[in-house]
Amino acid sequence: MDFSFGEVLRNYRETKNMSLSELHRKTGVSQPYLSQLESGKKPSKKIIFKILWGLCEDEPKEFIGMYGILMDVAGYEVKPEQKEILEKAMIEYSTLSREIDYIEAQIALFQNELKWWERENLDPRIDTAGKNKVIDKLEKLVSESAIRKEKLQTLKIQIDQCSKLDRKLEKELEKTLVEISKIRENYKNNFKIEGFTYKNDLENEFAHKEKHVFNFEIPAYRDTSIEHGTFSSYIPPDEALEYFFNVENLLKLNPTMLNFKGIKLTESDVQNILKKIEEMKEEFTNFNKE
């Protein structure tokens, strides 16, 4: 049984749990027009790309797969070389987006560190070289982010033009991909920041099994009580990570979800686990002494 463009679009949208109004917000295509498409109206290639951006911008493999399907059921031919260059571009687009997110997160960290250096009650005897290093790192990171954002916008425009891909547009797209590769290589070779490692796995992310990514917030400052009040001090990233991976802290990170083989652990269970770890550590220490 052959399916129409409208049927495929509706089914795919519903698998995404996305309403027509939400798809309208994501694509800029009016809700009445989207309804007409799902009722049988033939879309233009430009509209198909807008819909794809709205449905699977963050999923390049899915974008490519649905691109072939939607173009086919809409009655448009997709040449193998067109699909190949589009796949390369979409994977690069997603990778570049993730790099920007990563660099922006680093910018936020260094901005917090700079706030600490700029505190009014900072000891004037402290060498300002530390502050200048932070400023230098920030400037480099901001520059790297800006360069990528510019290329990301260029890449998106060129991807949209893939619906009418000719040799000239193909060369322009290939040139952009080469430029992005050079930006990344230059960054890896020349941009060194302590505690800031380039994510090599981003380059191969889509050649392997997809991964879930979870974010945990670790305090960047600690409050210490002193005679006349409270003193707030900055926690370096390596010390914050050490705090995070402290077993006692990990066990208390999310008590409502803490479990062992699907069985929820109570506060009493956690205390018993910590007690057992202390006993094991003591036995191990005594064994080494012997």
trRosetta pair geometry for C-beta under 8 A, 3 or more apart (Angstrom, degrees):
i j d omega theta_ij theta_ji phi_ij phi_ji
2 73 8.0 159 180 -126 88 89
3 7 4.5 -122 -170 84 98 127
3 8 5.2 113 124 -55 127 90
3 11 8.0 -44 -166 7 149 139
3 73 6.1 -34 92 -127 83 136
4 7 4.8 97 53 6 78 101
4 8 7.1 -147 92 -3 41 87
4 40 6.3 -27 163 -113 154 67
4 73 6.4 118 175 173 24 112
5 8 5.9 -61 -150 39 30 108
5 9 6.1 29 155 -19 67 110
5 37 6.9 -76 119 179 111 86
5 42 6.8 102 26 -121 150 55
5 43 6.4 -151 157 7 152 102
5 70 6.6 69 -140 -155 92 70
5 73 4.6 156 -81 118 63 103
5 74 4.6 61 -90 -82 136 73
6 9 5.8 -56 -143 38 28 111
6 10 6.2 26 159 -18 65 108
6 37 5.8 173 -100 141 84 53
6 38 4.3 114 -160 -161 92 29
6 39 5.7 -147 -144 17 155 12
6 40 5.2 -56 -13 -60 148 36
6 41 7.4 92 -70 33 117 56
7 10 5.9 -55 -145 37 28 109
7 11 6.2 24 159 -16 64 110
7 38 7.8 111 -62 -160 28 69
8 11 6.0 -59 -146 39 27 108
8 12 6.1 22 159 -16 65 112
8 69 6.3 -164 -175 147 145 111
8 70 6.6 -173 111 -97 134 66
8 73 5.1 129 0 44 148 170
9 12 6.0 -61 -145 40 26 107
9 13 6.1 27 158 -20 65 110
9 37 6.2 -17 64 128 167 110
9 38 5.6 -122 86 -94 115 80
9 51 6.9 -47 -133 -175 116 151
9 70 7.1 70 -76 -118 87 107
10 13 5.8 -56 -145 37 27 111
10 14 6.3 23 158 -17 63 109
10 38 4.6 93 -63 -146 105 117
11 14 5.9 -60 -149 38 28 109
11 15 6.5 30 153 -21 64 103
12 15 5.7 -51 -150 31 33 111
12 16 6.8 27 151 -13 62 106
12 55 6.7 27 135 -159 114 150
12 66 6.6 104 -149 -128 156 126
13 16 5.8 -65 -159 40 33 109
13 18 5.1 -97 -171 71 79 101
13 20 7.6 43 163 -79 153 58
13 23 6.0 -34 -135 -65 125 142
13 38 7.9 -60 18 -92 142 130
13 55 6.9 -96 -96 -107 68 118
14 17 7.2 38 -175 -79 41 33
14 18 7.6 -118 -84 46 23 64
16 55 6.1 -136 -48 -151 166 87
18 22 4.9 -126 -164 85 83 126
18 23 5.5 95 143 -57 120 90
18 26 7.9 -39 -159 8 137 143
18 55 7.2 -148 32 -115 162 77
19 22 4.7 97 54 6 78 100
19 23 7.0 -141 96 -3 42 86
20 23 5.6 -54 -146 38 34 111
20 24 6.3 42 150 -26 65 103
20 31 5.2 93 139 -147 108 92
20 34 5.2 163 -155 100 99 133
20 35 6.2 30 -146 -66 154 84
20 38 7.9 -96 -98 -4 117 145
21 24 5.4 -48 -152 30 33 118
21 25 6.7 35 150 -20 63 101
21 31 5.8 -1 -93 -99 58 133
22 25 5.6 -50 -152 32 36 112
22 26 6.4 28 152 -13 66 108
23 26 5.8 -59 -146 42 33 108
23 27 5.8 4 164 2 69 118
23 29 7.4 -31 134 61 90 105
23 34 5.9 135 98 -141 123 158
23 51 7.3 12 -175 -136 116 78
23 54 5.4 89 -155 143 69 142
23 55 7.2 7 -124 -70 102 83
24 27 6.5 -74 -134 50 21 91
24 28 7.5 87 -179 -84 55 4
24 29 6.2 -111 -122 78 61 61
24 30 6.4 17 -135 -159 115 21
24 31 4.5 -41 -67 -66 147 78
24 34 6.2 -119 -73 -9 86 143
26 53 7.5 -172 151 111 93 79
26 54 3.5 117 114 -142 112 95
26 55 7.7 126 111 -50 145 41
27 34 7.8 119 61 -81 140 123
27 50 4.6 91 -166 154 102 96
27 51 5.8 8 -113 -91 149 43
27 53 6.6 130 -111 72 76 94
27 54 3.7 -51 -60 -49 92 141
28 50 6.5 -94 54 -162 93 128
29 33 5.6 -112 172 84 91 121
29 34 5.5 110 116 -61 113 95
29 47 6.4 83 -103 -146 137 93
29 50 5.6 123 -42 120 113 137
29 51 6.9 -14 4 -72 151 79
29 54 7.8 -95 18 -25 107 152
30 33 4.4 86 65 8 91 106
30 34 6.9 -156 94 -8 46 85
31 34 5.6 -52 -146 35 34 113
31 35 6.4 38 154 -21 64 104
32 35 5.5 -54 -152 34 33 115
32 36 6.5 36 149 -21 65 102
33 36 5.4 -49 -151 33 36 115
33 37 6.6 41 149 -22 65 100
33 41 7.8 -94 -166 78 65 153
34 37 5.5 -50 -152 31 35 114
34 38 6.6 28 152 -13 65 105
35 38 5.9 -58 -149 40 32 107
35 39 6.2 26 151 -16 65 113
36 39 5.5 -63 -145 42 32 109
36 40 7.7 -71 174 55 58 60
36 41 4.2 21 144 -1 94 141
37 41 5.1 -73 -90 66 43 97
37 43 5.5 31 -127 -65 120 104
37 47 7.4 -161 -94 147 142 138
42 74 6.2 118 -155 -159 82 85
42 75 7.0 -26 -139 27 125 124
43 47 4.1 -127 -170 84 107 126
43 48 5.3 130 113 -56 133 79
43 51 7.4 -36 -151 -11 165 137
43 70 8.0 -21 55 170 138 108
43 74 5.7 -61 50 -128 90 137
44 47 4.8 100 52 4 77 101
44 48 7.3 -133 96 -7 44 85
45 48 5.5 -50 -153 30 37 116
45 49 6.7 37 151 -18 66 101
45 71 7.4 32 -121 -116 87 97
45 76 6.1 110 -87 -109 100 164
45 163 3.5 141 145 -167 126 132
45 164 7.1 138 88 -47 151 78
46 49 5.9 -55 -157 33 33 110
46 50 6.7 34 148 -19 65 104
46 160 7.4 41 -136 -177 75 98
46 163 6.2 -142 -68 48 51 165
47 50 5.5 -51 -150 34 37 114
47 51 6.4 38 152 -20 67 104
48 51 5.8 -56 -151 36 31 112
48 52 6.4 33 151 -21 65 106
48 67 7.5 102 148 -137 113 66
48 70 5.2 157 -151 128 113 126
48 71 6.4 95 171 -77 163 70
48 74 6.4 -103 -79 -9 133 164
48 76 7.8 -113 -11 22 163 147
48 163 7.2 135 60 -104 110 128
49 52 5.5 -53 -147 35 34 114
49 53 6.5 37 154 -21 65 101
49 159 7.5 157 -155 128 124 84
49 160 5.2 124 146 -132 153 69
49 162 7.6 141 -100 54 132 92
49 163 5.9 -101 -38 -45 127 123
50 53 5.9 -52 -153 32 31 111
50 54 6.6 27 151 -16 63 108
51 54 5.7 -60 -153 38 33 111
51 55 6.1 17 157 -10 69 114
51 70 7.2 -175 86 -152 130 162
52 55 6.0 -64 -138 44 29 102
52 56 6.3 -48 -172 48 66 91
52 57 7.9 117 133 -70 64 60
52 63 5.6 89 175 -148 111 83
52 66 6.1 165 -119 97 97 115
52 67 5.9 32 -111 -81 152 82
52 70 7.1 -147 -68 32 103 154
53 57 5.0 38 -165 -80 59 102
54 57 7.3 36 -68 -32 10 104
55 66 6.9 -94 97 118 135 169
56 59 4.4 -69 -167 58 97 103
56 62 4.3 -127 -157 102 149 113
56 63 4.6 -165 105 -71 112 72
56 66 6.2 129 18 23 145 141
57 63 7.2 67 -103 -82 22 128
58 94 6.6 108 -155 -126 44 105
58 97 7.5 -119 -115 99 76 155
59 62 3.8 14 124 29 120 120
59 63 6.1 156 92 -26 66 84
59 94 7.7 80 -91 -104 8 143
60 63 5.2 -50 -143 31 33 118
60 64 6.5 31 160 -17 66 102
60 87 7.5 102 162 -155 105 59
60 90 3.9 148 -144 136 100 103
60 91 4.9 139 145 -81 163 52
60 93 6.9 149 -93 60 116 96
60 94 4.5 -108 -37 -15 118 139
60 206 6.3 -38 66 -108 125 152
61 64 6.1 -55 -153 35 30 108
61 65 6.4 27 152 -16 64 109
61 206 6.4 173 -48 -157 106 114
62 65 5.6 -55 -144 40 33 112
62 66 6.0 23 161 -11 69 110
63 66 6.3 -63 -144 43 21 101
63 67 6.1 32 153 -32 61 108
63 90 5.1 -164 83 -154 137 148
64 67 5.5 -50 -147 26 29 119
64 68 6.9 27 157 -16 61 101
64 83 6.8 96 -163 -168 100 89
64 86 6.5 148 -113 111 91 102
64 87 4.8 42 -109 -99 146 86
64 90 6.0 -162 -54 45 96 155
65 68 6.2 -59 -162 33 30 107
65 69 6.6 20 150 -12 65 111
66 69 5.4 -56 -144 42 40 112
66 70 5.7 34 161 -17 75 109
67 70 6.3 -57 -138 40 22 103
67 71 6.1 20 162 -15 60 113
67 78 7.4 122 133 -116 91 150
67 83 7.3 161 100 -123 122 88
67 86 6.7 -132 123 134 168 148
68 71 6.1 -61 -144 40 23 108
68 72 6.2 24 158 -22 62 113
68 78 5.7 -128 -121 60 70 164
68 83 6.3 33 -79 -117 105 133
69 72 5.8 -61 -150 35 26 112
69 73 6.4 11 162 -7 66 108
70 73 6.2 -57 -140 42 29 100
70 74 6.0 24 159 -16 64 115
71 74 5.8 -65 -146 43 26 108
71 76 4.4 -79 -171 73 85 108
71 77 7.7 -53 151 75 113 6
71 78 4.9 87 104 -51 149 116
72 75 7.9 56 172 -56 28 18
72 76 7.4 -87 -70 60 24 64
72 78 7.0 -63 -60 4 79 115
78 82 5.9 -132 -169 79 70 124
78 83 5.5 67 158 -56 115 107
79 82 4.3 92 62 0 86 108
79 83 7.1 -163 89 -6 45 84
79 165 7.9 -127 47 74 117 120
80 83 5.9 -59 -151 38 32 108
80 84 6.2 34 153 -24 67 108
81 84 5.5 -51 -145 34 34 116
81 85 6.5 28 160 -13 66 104
81 170 7.7 1 144 -122 112 145
82 85 6.5 -58 -149 38 27 101
82 86 6.2 26 154 -17 62 114
82 162 6.4 129 -172 -179 92 95
82 165 4.9 157 -123 52 100 145
83 86 5.6 -59 -145 40 30 114
83 87 6.2 36 155 -26 65 105
84 87 5.8 -53 -151 29 28 112
84 88 6.8 27 153 -15 61 103
85 88 5.7 -50 -152 35 36 113
85 89 6.3 36 151 -19 66 108
85 162 7.2 -174 95 -124 102 116
85 165 7.1 146 69 -149 135 152
85 170 5.8 -94 -108 -137 173 91
85 173 6.0 86 169 103 121 141
85 174 7.2 -68 -137 -65 117 86
86 89 5.6 -56 -147 38 32 112
86 90 6.2 30 156 -20 67 107
86 159 6.7 98 -140 -144 80 82
86 162 4.8 92 -92 -164 108 160
86 165 7.9 -109 -56 -55 100 149
87 90 5.9 -55 -143 36 29 108
87 91 6.4 27 158 -16 63 107
88 91 6.1 -59 -150 37 27 108
88 92 6.3 23 154 -15 63 111
88 177 6.3 7 141 -116 116 154
89 92 5.8 -60 -149 40 29 110
89 93 6.1 36 151 -27 66 106
89 155 6.2 174 -167 -169 95 99
89 158 6.8 -133 -143 102 143 106
89 159 5.1 175 133 -91 134 96
89 162 7.3 -164 45 -63 154 137
89 173 5.9 -48 -83 -172 129 119
89 177 6.7 -101 -94 -74 68 115
90 93 5.3 -47 -144 31 33 117
90 94 6.5 30 157 -15 64 103
90 159 6.7 101 -74 -129 73 135
91 94 6.0 -55 -150 37 30 107
91 95 6.3 29 152 -17 64 110
91 206 5.2 -119 -134 38 110 157
92 95 5.6 -56 -143 40 32 112
92 96 6.0 34 157 -22 66 108
92 155 6.6 -133 104 -145 109 149
92 177 5.7 -135 -60 -124 170 90
92 180 6.0 101 -175 92 125 158
93 96 5.9 -56 -147 36 24 111
93 97 6.5 29 152 -23 61 106
93 152 6.8 103 -144 -143 71 77
93 155 5.2 -176 -92 129 91 133
93 156 6.7 105 -132 -75 128 70
93 159 6.6 -5 -59 -49 147 149
94 97 5.6 -52 -150 31 32 115
94 98 6.6 29 154 -16 64 105
94 206 7.4 89 78 -55 137 131
95 98 5.9 -58 -153 37 32 109
95 99 6.4 34 150 -21 66 105
95 202 5.3 118 -151 160 93 99
95 203 6.7 64 -147 -100 144 40
95 205 6.8 165 -99 29 93 122
95 206 7.8 -96 -60 -10 102 113
96 99 5.6 -51 -148 33 33 114
96 100 6.5 37 152 -21 64 102
96 148 5.7 -179 -170 -168 95 103
96 151 6.6 -121 -152 99 149 109
96 152 5.1 -177 125 -89 129 95
96 155 7.0 121 36 23 158 159
96 180 6.4 -65 -85 -154 126 134
97 100 5.8 -54 -155 32 31 112
97 101 6.6 32 149 -18 64 104
97 152 6.5 107 -75 -131 69 134
98 101 5.5 -49 -149 34 36 114
98 102 6.3 38 151 -21 66 105
98 199 7.7 -91 130 83 111 150
98 202 5.7 -172 95 -134 129 120
98 205 7.7 38 42 -9 167 167
99 102 5.6 -55 -149 36 32 113
99 103 6.2 28 155 -15 67 107
99 148 6.0 -137 98 -140 114 157
99 184 7.6 -94 -115 -106 163 105
99 199 7.3 -157 -102 48 74 115
99 202 6.3 109 -67 163 87 166
100 103 5.9 -56 -144 40 30 107
100 104 6.1 32 155 -21 65 108
100 145 5.9 95 -142 -143 78 79
100 148 5.0 -165 -78 110 95 133
100 149 6.2 100 -122 -70 137 77
100 152 6.8 -25 -40 -44 145 150
101 104 5.8 -56 -145 37 27 112
101 105 6.5 31 153 -23 62 104
102 105 5.8 -53 -154 30 30 112
102 106 6.8 28 149 -16 63 103
102 199 6.1 -118 -118 -8 169 134
102 202 7.9 -97 -16 -67 150 145
103 106 5.5 -53 -153 36 37 113
103 107 6.5 45 147 -25 66 100
103 141 5.7 174 -174 -165 94 89
103 144 5.5 -137 -145 102 151 114
103 145 4.8 -170 112 -78 129 92
103 148 7.2 134 26 23 149 147
104 107 5.3 -45 -149 29 36 118
104 108 6.7 40 151 -21 63 99
104 145 6.0 99 -69 -121 75 138
105 108 5.7 -49 -155 31 34 113
105 109 6.8 36 147 -20 63 103
106 109 5.5 -51 -152 33 37 114
106 110 6.4 28 155 -12 69 106
106 141 5.6 -140 102 -135 111 142
106 193 7.7 100 -173 90 138 156
106 196 5.8 64 -133 -123 140 119
107 110 6.1 -61 -148 42 30 104
107 111 6.2 35 152 -25 66 107
107 138 6.6 89 -140 -141 74 76
107 141 4.9 -179 -81 127 84 132
107 142 6.3 97 -118 -72 127 71
107 145 6.6 -22 -44 -33 140 149
108 111 5.6 -53 -146 33 30 115
108 112 6.6 33 154 -20 63 102
109 112 5.9 -56 -157 32 31 110
109 113 6.6 28 148 -16 65 105
109 220 7.4 -171 -137 -112 70 134
109 237 6.6 30 -172 -77 139 118
110 113 5.3 -49 -146 37 40 114
110 114 6.3 46 151 -25 67 101
110 134 5.8 170 -167 -165 95 87
110 137 5.5 -144 -131 103 150 115
110 138 4.9 -169 122 -79 132 87
110 141 6.6 148 27 17 148 153
111 114 5.5 -49 -148 33 33 114
111 115 6.7 41 149 -25 62 99
111 138 6.8 102 -71 -119 66 127
112 115 5.6 -47 -154 26 35 115
112 116 7.0 38 147 -20 62 98
112 220 4.9 -8 151 147 150 160
112 221 7.9 -132 175 -42 115 97
112 234 7.5 146 137 -130 90 109
113 116 5.6 -49 -160 28 39 114
113 117 6.8 36 146 -16 67 102
113 134 5.4 -146 109 -133 114 136
113 220 7.9 -111 -63 -178 65 123
113 234 6.1 90 -124 -161 65 148
114 117 5.5 -53 -151 37 39 111
114 118 6.2 26 153 -12 69 112
114 131 7.2 90 -135 -150 70 79
114 134 5.0 175 -82 134 81 132
114 135 6.7 97 -115 -74 122 67
114 138 6.5 4 -50 -49 140 147
115 118 5.8 -65 -144 45 30 105
115 119 7.2 60 150 -56 61 79
116 119 6.0 -21 -165 -21 36 112
116 122 7.9 109 154 -88 58 119
116 221 7.5 177 -88 -96 114 105
116 233 7.6 65 -147 -164 124 43
116 234 3.8 -4 -110 -53 164 130
117 122 6.7 45 -168 -103 37 159
117 130 6.5 -163 -112 108 126 98
117 131 4.0 152 172 -102 144 97
117 134 6.1 180 -9 34 151 151
118 122 7.5 -150 152 -16 5 140
118 131 7.4 112 -60 -135 69 127
119 122 4.7 123 72 -44 87 94
122 126 6.2 -79 165 36 101 135
123 126 4.9 99 80 -22 92 100
126 130 7.0 -50 160 28 106 130
127 130 6.1 104 88 -8 85 91
128 131 5.1 -47 -165 37 66 116
128 132 6.1 69 138 -24 81 101
129 132 5.5 -56 -149 38 35 113
129 133 6.4 41 152 -25 67 102
130 133 5.8 -52 -153 29 31 113
130 134 6.8 30 151 -17 63 103
131 134 5.7 -55 -155 34 35 112
131 135 6.5 36 149 -19 67 105
132 135 5.5 -51 -148 36 35 114
132 136 6.3 39 152 -22 66 104
133 136 5.6 -52 -150 34 32 113
133 137 6.5 32 152 -18 64 104
134 137 5.8 -54 -150 35 32 111
134 138 6.3 35 152 -21 65 106
135 138 5.6 -55 -149 35 30 114
135 139 6.4 31 154 -21 65 105
136 139 5.9 -54 -150 33 30 110
136 140 6.6 28 154 -16 63 106
137 140 5.8 -58 -152 37 32 111
137 141 6.3 29 153 -18 67 109
137 193 5.5 94 -136 -120 116 124
138 141 5.8 -59 -147 38 30 110
138 142 6.2 30 157 -19 67 107
139 142 5.9 -53 -145 36 29 111
139 143 6.4 31 155 -19 62 108
140 143 5.7 -57 -151 36 29 113
140 144 6.4 30 152 -20 65 106
140 191 6.1 161 166 -134 130 108
140 193 7.7 179 83 -61 137 120
141 144 5.6 -53 -147 35 32 112
141 145 6.3 32 154 -19 65 106
141 193 7.9 15 -64 -48 105 159
142 145 5.8 -54 -149 36 30 112
142 146 6.3 31 153 -21 64 107
143 146 5.8 -55 -147 35 30 111
143 147 6.5 32 156 -21 64 105
144 147 5.9 -53 -150 33 29 112
144 148 6.6 24 155 -14 63 109
144 187 6.1 88 -129 -117 123 125
144 191 6.8 50 -75 -113 139 166
145 148 6.0 -62 -152 39 30 108
145 149 6.2 31 154 -22 67 108
146 149 5.7 -54 -145 34 30 112
146 150 6.5 32 156 -20 63 104
147 150 6.0 -58 -156 33 29 111
147 151 6.6 20 152 -11 64 109
147 183 5.9 -178 140 -147 129 135
148 151 5.7 -58 -147 41 35 108
148 152 6.0 42 153 -28 68 106
148 183 7.1 162 -80 137 74 147
149 152 5.5 -49 -144 31 31 117
149 153 6.6 32 156 -19 62 102
150 153 6.1 -56 -156 33 30 109
150 154 6.6 29 149 -16 63 107
151 154 5.5 -53 -148 38 37 114
151 155 6.1 39 153 -23 68 106
151 176 6.8 150 -157 -169 91 96
151 179 6.7 -161 -120 107 125 111
151 180 5.3 140 170 -90 148 96
151 183 6.9 -129 -33 2 159 161
152 155 5.7 -54 -147 35 29 113
152 156 6.5 31 153 -22 63 104
153 156 5.8 -51 -149 31 31 112
153 157 6.7 31 153 -18 63 104
154 157 5.9 -58 -155 35 31 110
154 158 6.4 24 152 -14 66 110
154 176 5.7 -164 123 -130 119 133
155 158 5.7 -60 -147 40 32 109
155 159 6.2 36 154 -24 67 104
155 176 5.8 168 -87 148 77 140
155 180 7.4 29 -67 -57 131 142
156 159 5.7 -50 -146 32 31 113
156 160 6.6 34 153 -20 62 103
157 160 5.9 -55 -157 33 31 112
157 161 6.8 27 147 -18 63 107
158 161 5.5 -55 -152 35 38 113
158 162 7.4 64 146 -45 61 84
158 169 7.0 163 -154 -172 86 91
158 172 6.2 -153 -123 113 125 105
158 173 4.7 158 163 -96 133 88
158 176 6.1 -172 5 12 164 158
159 162 5.6 -25 -167 -11 42 118
159 173 7.9 110 -70 -125 51 123
160 163 7.2 -29 169 1 48 104
161 164 6.2 -65 -174 53 67 87
161 165 7.0 109 128 -81 75 64
161 169 5.3 -140 129 -151 123 138
162 165 4.9 3 -152 -56 52 114
162 169 7.5 -179 -92 137 44 131
162 173 7.6 59 -81 -80 93 157
164 169 7.3 106 97 -7 73 163
165 169 5.3 -132 -138 85 58 127
165 170 5.8 73 -176 -62 103 89
166 169 5.4 90 48 16 65 101
166 170 6.9 -121 102 -9 31 95
167 170 5.5 -55 -144 36 31 116
167 171 6.4 33 157 -21 65 103
168 171 6.0 -56 -154 33 29 109
168 172 6.6 28 150 -18 63 106
169 172 5.5 -53 -149 35 36 114
169 173 6.3 36 153 -19 67 105
170 173 5.8 -56 -149 37 30 111
170 174 6.3 30 153 -18 65 107
171 174 5.6 -54 -144 38 31 112
171 175 6.2 37 153 -24 64 105
172 175 5.6 -52 -150 33 30 115
172 176 6.6 32 151 -20 63 103
173 176 5.7 -51 -151 32 34 112
173 177 6.6 34 151 -19 64 104
174 177 5.7 -53 -150 35 34 113
174 178 6.5 35 151 -19 65 104
175 178 5.7 -54 -151 35 32 112
175 179 6.4 33 151 -21 65 106
176 179 5.6 -54 -148 35 33 113
176 180 6.4 34 154 -20 65 103
177 180 5.8 -51 -149 34 31 112
177 181 6.5 35 151 -21 62 105
178 181 5.6 -54 -152 34 33 114
178 182 6.5 33 151 -19 65 104
179 182 5.7 -54 -150 35 33 111
179 183 6.5 38 150 -23 65 103
180 183 5.6 -49 -150 31 34 115
180 184 6.5 32 153 -17 65 105
181 184 5.8 -57 -152 37 31 111
181 185 6.3 28 153 -18 66 109
182 185 5.6 -54 -142 38 32 110
182 186 6.1 34 157 -20 66 107
183 186 6.0 -57 -149 37 25 111
183 187 6.4 28 152 -22 61 109
184 187 5.6 -55 -150 34 30 115
184 188 6.4 29 154 -19 65 106
184 203 7.9 127 162 -85 153 112
185 188 5.8 -53 -147 35 32 110
185 189 6.3 22 157 -13 65 112
186 189 6.0 -64 -145 42 28 106
186 190 5.8 -19 173 19 67 119
186 191 7.9 64 128 -14 66 101
187 190 6.9 -77 -127 52 17 82
187 191 4.8 -26 -163 19 62 130
187 198 6.9 131 120 -102 102 130
188 191 7.3 -18 -60 43 11 90
188 198 5.1 -42 -108 -16 86 173
192 196 8.0 145 -178 70 35 99
193 196 3.6 13 82 38 110 131
195 237 4.9 114 -174 74 149 139
195 238 6.2 -117 -99 -50 122 90
199 202 4.4 72 110 -21 108 109
200 203 6.0 -42 -174 19 54 111
200 204 7.5 14 144 11 74 103
201 204 6.1 -73 -154 55 48 90
201 205 6.0 82 145 -75 75 79
202 205 5.4 -17 -146 -30 33 120
204 207 4.7 -58 -169 38 77 117
204 208 6.2 54 138 -10 93 107
205 208 6.7 -84 -163 44 27 95
205 210 8.0 50 165 -117 88 56
205 211 7.6 -95 -152 19 94 106
216 244 6.9 123 106 -145 133 126
216 253 7.1 -28 -140 -161 136 128
218 235 7.9 -113 138 99 101 137
218 240 4.4 117 131 174 135 112
218 241 7.4 -108 -41 -73 179 43
218 243 6.7 132 -160 79 120 113
218 244 5.2 -64 -96 -69 132 115
219 222 6.7 98 122 -74 130 65
219 235 6.5 72 108 22 81 146
219 240 7.1 -157 72 -128 55 109
220 234 6.7 -23 156 -147 81 73
220 235 5.8 -159 -168 48 33 94
220 240 6.9 -20 -103 -87 50 147
221 232 5.1 15 173 -178 127 101
221 233 6.6 155 -156 77 76 31
221 234 5.9 -45 -102 -101 75 42
221 235 6.3 -164 -92 -3 18 91
222 232 7.2 165 81 -150 35 57
222 233 5.8 -21 59 61 84 84
222 235 5.6 87 -20 -58 99 111
223 230 5.0 -2 -172 179 106 121
223 231 7.2 146 -158 74 54 40
223 232 5.4 -26 -98 -95 69 74
224 230 6.9 147 72 -161 36 67
224 231 4.8 -26 65 64 93 93
224 232 7.7 171 19 -84 72 25
224 233 6.5 12 1 4 117 112
225 229 7.8 -133 -146 133 59 27
225 230 5.6 -38 -99 -103 54 75
225 231 7.9 173 -92 19 6 76
226 229 6.3 2 62 64 89 52
226 230 7.0 150 19 -110 79 21
226 231 5.2 48 -13 -16 124 111
235 239 5.3 -127 -175 90 84 116
235 240 4.9 104 128 -67 117 94
235 243 7.5 -22 -176 -4 142 145
236 239 4.7 85 61 12 84 106
236 240 6.9 -150 94 -10 40 89
237 240 5.5 -57 -145 36 32 113
237 241 6.4 32 157 -20 67 104
238 241 5.8 -51 -149 34 32 112
238 242 6.5 36 150 -21 63 104
239 242 5.5 -50 -149 34 35 115
239 243 6.5 39 149 -21 64 103
240 243 5.6 -51 -152 34 33 115
240 244 6.4 38 148 -25 65 104
241 244 5.4 -49 -147 31 35 115
241 245 6.4 15 160 -5 68 108
242 245 6.3 -65 -144 46 27 97
242 246 7.0 52 149 -46 60 90
243 246 5.8 -34 -162 -4 34 118
243 249 6.2 74 163 -31 67 171
244 249 6.5 -127 -145 109 23 137
244 250 7.4 70 161 -74 56 83
245 249 7.8 41 56 65 10 116
245 250 6.8 18 -144 -54 33 120
246 249 4.3 70 73 11 99 110
246 250 6.8 -175 85 -13 48 85
247 250 5.5 -55 -145 35 33 114
247 251 6.3 32 158 -20 67 105
247 274 7.6 161 115 -108 108 80
247 277 6.5 -171 104 -142 153 169
248 251 6.0 -55 -151 34 28 110
248 252 6.7 9 155 -4 62 112
248 274 5.9 59 -105 -117 90 124
249 252 5.9 -71 -149 47 32 100
249 253 6.6 62 148 -61 66 86
250 253 5.5 -22 -154 -20 35 120
251 258 6.7 64 -163 -129 61 143
251 270 5.0 143 158 -146 123 108
251 273 6.6 -179 -124 85 151 135
251 274 6.9 -144 52 -61 163 102
252 255 6.5 -8 -149 -60 51 95
252 270 7.1 100 -74 -176 73 151
253 258 7.9 131 57 -71 77 106
254 257 4.5 -1 126 37 119 107
254 258 6.3 162 90 -44 68 81
255 258 5.5 -39 -141 5 35 122
255 267 6.9 5 -148 -80 133 81
255 270 7.6 -62 -120 -42 95 151
258 264 7.1 83 84 -157 64 64
258 265 4.7 -66 123 50 103 111
258 270 7.0 18 137 -77 160 114
259 262 5.8 -8 156 -151 136 8
259 263 5.8 154 -164 71 92 34
259 264 5.1 -51 -98 -94 93 40
259 265 5.9 -177 -106 -9 30 85
260 263 5.5 -28 66 60 73 92
260 265 5.9 75 -10 -60 95 110
260 269 7.9 -140 -2 167 124 141
265 269 4.1 -129 -163 89 87 142
265 270 6.0 103 143 -54 121 80
265 273 7.7 -4 -160 -23 142 136
266 269 4.7 110 50 -1 68 100
266 270 7.3 -126 100 -3 43 85
267 270 5.6 -51 -154 32 36 114
267 271 6.6 36 149 -18 66 103
268 271 5.8 -53 -151 35 34 111
268 272 6.4 34 151 -19 66 106
269 272 5.7 -58 -151 37 31 111
269 273 6.4 34 151 -23 66 105
270 273 5.6 -52 -149 32 32 113
270 274 6.4 29 154 -16 65 105
271 274 5.8 -54 -148 38 32 110
271 275 6.2 35 152 -22 64 107
272 275 5.5 -52 -147 35 32 115
272 276 6.3 35 153 -21 64 105
273 276 5.7 -55 -151 35 30 112
273 277 6.5 32 150 -21 64 104
274 277 5.6 -50 -149 32 34 114
274 278 6.6 37 151 -21 64 102
275 278 5.7 -53 -154 33 33 113
275 279 6.6 33 148 -19 65 104
276 279 5.6 -52 -150 34 35 113
276 280 6.3 35 152 -19 66 105
277 280 5.7 -54 -147 38 32 111
277 281 6.2 34 153 -21 65 107
278 281 5.7 -54 -147 36 29 113
278 282 6.4 30 153 -20 63 106
279 282 5.7 -56 -150 35 30 111
279 283 6.4 30 152 -19 65 105
280 283 5.7 -53 -147 36 32 111
280 284 6.2 33 153 -21 65 107
281 284 5.7 -55 -148 36 29 113
281 285 6.4 32 152 -21 64 106
282 285 5.7 -52 -148 34 31 113
282 286 6.4 30 154 -17 64 106
283 286 5.8 -57 -149 38 30 110
283 287 6.2 34 152 -24 65 108
284 287 5.6 -53 -148 33 30 115
284 288 6.6 31 153 -19 63 104
285 288 5.9 -56 -153 33 31 110
285 289 6.7 33 150 -22 64 104
286 289 5.6 -52 -153 30 35 114
286 290 6.7 35 152 -20 65 103
287 290 5.9 -55 -155 31 33 111
